Structure formats: structure tokens, C-alpha cells
Amino acid sequence: MPRPALILHGGAGARRERNYDREIVHMREVVQAMAARLSQGAMALDVVVEAIVLLEDSGLYVAGRGASPNLAGTYELDASLMDGETRRAGAVAAFEGYRNPVRAARAVMDNTPHVLLAGSGATRFAAEQGLDPVGDPEAWFTRAGQGEDNHPPGQGRSAALAHGTVGCCVLDAEGRLAAGTSTGGVFGKMPGRVGDAPLPGAGVWATDRVAVSCTGQGEYFIRTAAAAGIDWRVAAGQSLQAATAAAIAGIEAMGGDGGMIALDAQGNHADPFNSQGMKRAWLTPDGEIGVEVFGK
């Protein structure tokens, strides 16, 4: 069996004029905490949820507490999970009023026959499951990443889709892969807008070959089935690096931007992006921990 490995991201909306020292420190802390959990034999799916909860609760990223309101002034969040061993998946979309959408996605996976619950149905389900409510939204949400929506002129209509997301891919000591993605969505989105983050195949994917989490302008990731496409490319014989690079190149050719993280069954990771930067951190099977924002 391979030794455990992990990669996480805090969104591909990073801009060079901003300082990300807090995020760098926090991502390293999350990886260190999850490395300890994996060394104790924790399952990949559990570690994915635990890592994303820490990212959501930090308020540093455009997910969970860091979300911004939509055009109607409400906070609609999305999240998804997928277990590579069983292909089970769970997700919530346009989810309001509760702290950790990734926990709601896990409850959908474990406690319903469904994959995705949305809107008021997801909210009622969260209440039934006893999940933690937000309380006063204006006191809870931090609106992280607001400065990242200032795209320079001349980038076309897609520049309006400034974005942020968090995600995590894990390989555990038993060789199981899992992935998860959570987001507050693009800035200034229409009420009811759903991006790629809660859609298995687009914003998240996991099998016994690969685990993938995407971040960026979700409309493009949906249109290219970006996350599942990595699995198909790897199954056809491409390396993880080549498969992920081709996926991002295809999105760029359509006018979109963003990035993805991916992990294979040997613990190799890939993290291509075509935006200015992507906040990410990883644990290799050899125990090395790395953190980067702008380096490629």
C-alpha cells in the first residue's frame, strides 16, 4: 500500500498585489493536522471532511464563513464530496443558514438515497440532521477575497466571474482516495446560481485511480466535465500531470480561468492553474509538506 498523501486548495482567485501570509500559515497548519490524522489510520473521506471544515471555518477563503452575499444579499453556499472506493457522493447547492456545507454534503451521502439536495430542501435537511446554524449572517460571514474580484480591463465577460473555492484530495494508508469541494460561489452571482463545486464530474471526482477538486469559473468546469475528465484521461494512459494540464488548457481556450488539484493512487499530485495564483498545500507520501500561492 502507498503511504498517505494529501493536497488541498484555498481557491484559484489569488492576485499578486495581495498578501497571503495568513492563508499560507493556515494551510500549512491544516496539512500538519491532517497528516497526524492519516498517520493514526484515519479514512480518506473523513480527512477530506475534517480539512474542509477547517478551511470553511477559518473565514480566510471564499467558502463557508468566508462567503459573500449574492445579488439579493443572501449567502448561498455549495459543497460536494466523493468517495473513490465506493463512488458514493453527496452534495448541497444554494445552501443557506448553516455553518459547514461540507458536513451537509456528508450527511446527504450517508443518510439519504440522493446525491444532491438544493435550496430550501437542503436547509430543512440540515435542520433535521442537527447541523450548526449560522445565526446572524452579517456577524458570521467575513466576505473573504473581496479584493480578488478586481480583474483588469480587457478580459471580456468572463472577467465578471471572479471566484474562490476550497477543496481537498486525500489518499489514506489503505489506498483509498476521496475528494471534496466547498464554495461561496462567484462574486455578485444571481440568486439560485449553482457552479461546478456541488456537481460530481465537474467540480469534484474520485475513483480508485484519482481524486480531483476544481476551483475557478465554474460554468467552464461544468461545460467540460473537468473533474471526471481527469479520471478518463488517466484511464486512457495519460499521466496525472498531463491530464490536468490538458483540462486547464481546454478551459483557457474557452475563455475561462481557474485551476484544480488532483491526487492519484500512488500519491502523485498535480495542481495546474491559469489564473495569477492558486492557494494550495500538500503532503507527499514521503512526509514532505509544501505550500504555494503563485509558483507553478
N, C-alpha and C positions, 0 to 999 in steps of 0.2 A: 504493500500500500504506500502511496506517496505521503510525504509529510504535509501537514496542513498549510494552506496558503489563503490569502485574502487580499482583495483590493476594494477600495471604496472611493466615492467621489462626492464632492460638495457643489457640483454644478460647473457647466462649461461657459458661464457668463463672465468669467473673470476678466478684468481690464487692467492694463499695465500701469495706469496712473493711480490705482488704488493700492493700499497696503493690506496684506492678508496675513500678517503675523499671528493674529488671534486664531484664524482658521487653521494655519499651519500647526500651531501648538495643539489645538483641539483635535485635529485629525490624527496627529501622532498619538495622543492620549487614547483615542478610541481604538486605534490599531493595537496599541500595547495592551489595553484591557481585553480586547477580543483574542489576542494571541494567548493570553493567560487562560481564557475560557477554552480555546481549542486544545491547549496542552492538557487540560483536565478532561478531555474527551467529549466536549460539547458537540452537538449535531450542527451541521452547516446551516440548516434552516433557522434554528434557534439563534445562532450567532448573527445571521443576517438581520433578524428582527431586533436583537439587542443593539447592534451597531446603528441601525437606522433610527431607533428610538433616541439614542444619544445625539445623533445629528439633528433630529426633529426638535428635541427639547432645548438644544443649545441656543436657538434663535439667531444663529450665525449664517444660516443658509436659507434659500428660498424654498422651504419645506417645513411642515409642522409649524412651530412657533414663529419661524421666520417669514411666513407667507404675507402677501399683500392683498388688499381687497380687490375684487373685480369692479367693473364699471358701475355696478349697482351698490357698491360699498359693502358687500358681504364677502366672507372668506370661504371659498370653495376649494377643498384640497383633494388630491388624488394619490393613490398608492397601490402597489401590487407586489405580490410575492410568487415565486415559483420554486418548486422542489424538483431537482433534477432526477432523483431516483424514481419518483412515482409520477412525475408530470402533473402533480396536483398544483393548482393555482388559486389564488384568492385576491380580490381587488375591491376597492371602493373608488367612486368618482363623484365629483361635485358634492363632497362630503363636508358637512358643516357642524360646528358646535362641539367637537371633541378633539382632544389633545393630540392623539397619535394615530393618524390614518393607517400606519403600517400595522398597528395592533388590530384595527378593524379588519384589515385585509387578512390577517392571520385567522381571525375569528370566522370570516366568511369561508376560508379554506377548511377550517376544522369543524365548523358547526352548522354548515348548510350544504345542500347539494349543488350550490351555484358557484360560479367563478366571480361574478361582478355584481355588486349592488351599488345603486346610484341615488343621489339626491335624498329626498325625504325618506325613502325606503332604507337607505344606508344609515341615516340618522336614527330612525326608530330601532333598527337592529343594534346599533351601538348602545342605545339606552337599555335594551333588553339584555345585552351582554355585560352591563355594568361597567362600561369603559368610562374613563375620566373626562368629564365635560370641561370646556374652556372657561366658562364663567363670562366675565366681561371681555369681549373680543378686543376692544381698544386698549385694555390694560394688559392683555396676554400677548398679542402679536407684535413682533418687532419690526416688520417690514424690511427684512434684510435685503441687501443687494440693490437698493433703490438707485444707487449711482451707476449700476451696471446697465441701466436702460438708456443711457445716453450714447446711442450709436452715432458715428459721424455721418454727415450727409452723403448722398450719392450711392447708398447701398440698396435702394429700391424698397418695395413694400415689405419685404421680409425683415427689414431692419426694425419694424414696429413690434416684431415678436421677440422682444428681449425676454430672457428666461432664466430659470435656475431650478435645480433639482438636486436630490441626494440619492445615492444608491450604494449597494454593496454586493459583492460576489464572494462566495466562500467555498473552499474545498476543505473538508474535515478529515480527521485521521482515518476514517473508514472509506475514504474515496468518494464521499457524497458531495455533490455540487448543489448550490442554491443561489438564488439571486433575488433582490428586491429593489424597488424604486419608489420614491416618495417626492411629491412636489406641491408647491403652491400655484404652479402654472405660470404662464407668461404674464408679464405686467400689463395691466389695462385690458384684461380679457373680458369678453362678453359673458354675461351670466349664462351658466349652463355649458360653457366651453369645456370640452374634455380633450386633453392631449394624448400623447403616447404613454405617459407614465403608468396609467392603470390598465394598459392593454397588453396582455401577453402576446408576444410576437413582434410588437412594435417597440415598447419601452422596457420590456423585461423578458427574459427567456432562460430556461435551464433544462438541461438533459443530462445524460451520463457522459456527454462529450464536453459541453461548455456551459458556462453561466455568463449572462450578459445583462448590464444595466445601462440605459441610454440617458443622455441629457442634452437638451437643445431645443430647437424649434420643432415641437412635437408633430406638427402637421406633416413635416417631411419624413419623419421617422415612421409615421403611420403609413404613408404612401409607399414606402419602400420595404415595409415589414423588416425594419432594420435589425432588431434583436434576433429574431428567428433566422434571418438570413445568414448570420454568423455560423449557426449550427449547420445549416445546409452547406455552406462553403467548406467548413471543416470536414464534414462527412464526405464531401467530394474530393478531399485530398489537399486543400489549402492549409497553410499554417495559420495559427491564430492571428499573427501579426498581419499577414497578407489579407486575410478575410476581413478583419476590422478596418484596415486601411482602405480597402475597396468599398466598404459600406459608407464610410465617411466621404470618400471621393464622389460617390454617387449622389449623396445628399448635397454636397457642394455644387455639383454640376447642375442640380435643380434650383440652386439659389438659396439653399438653407445652410444653417451653421449649427454646430454642436459637437458632441463627442460621445464616446462610450468607453466603458471598462468591460473587460472580459477575462475569464479565467478558464483554463482547460483542465482536463483530468490529470495532467502531470504537474499542475501547479504553475504553468507558464501564464503570464498575464500580458495584456495589451491595453493601451489607453490612448488611442488616437483622437485628435480633435482638430477642427479647422477654425475655431474661434481664437481670440487672442490668448486665452488661457483656460485651463480646466483644473480646478482644485481636486487633488487626488492623493491617496496614500495607500501603501501596500505592505504586506508581509510575504516574503518569499518562503519556499519550503526549507531554505537554509537558515531561516530565522532573521533575515535582514529586513529592516523596516526602512521605508523611504517615503518622502513627502515632496510633492512638487506642485507648482501652480502654472508656471509658464514654460518650463523646459519641455522639449519634445524628444 
